[in-house]
């Protein structure tokens, strides 16, 4: 038997769909409007919070993005995507220590999640920690052999050494 949905839930889903379409078209401000409305209607929607944070991030409104990603991690702390996005927003503000701590936690709890080791690799590069970056890129490729950015990081490094 199908669970009844409230009018607010149906309306929130409509805003999520419309917001997702705006994201695909890179219409960040339009996406924000729809995701904000979805959050108003269903404040505990993980997906609405993550997507709202992503739209803010794309507009370089990193503080607002951090707020939404943080809220998403409070709603469902076991889903790594909000944590990865939170780390990216922190790093964008130059909070590399905080971003690193978040990424280390995700890597420990979800070591095979796509991008976690690549994100750690790029963070290590920003810190000038090349060998740690290379190790993380290799871990990413071990978990996700088709990860083109991790492969590019390693091949670029190998080309520089020659």
Secondary structure, 3 states (H helix, E strand, C coil): CCCCCCHHHHHHHHHHHHHHHHHHCCCHHHHHHHHHHHHHHCCCCHHHHHHHHHHHHHCCCHHHHHHHHHHHHHHCCCCHHHHHHHHHHHHHCCCHHHHHHHHHHHHHHCCCCCCHHHHHHHHHHHCCCHHHHHHHHHHHHHHCCCCHHHHHHHHHHHHHHC
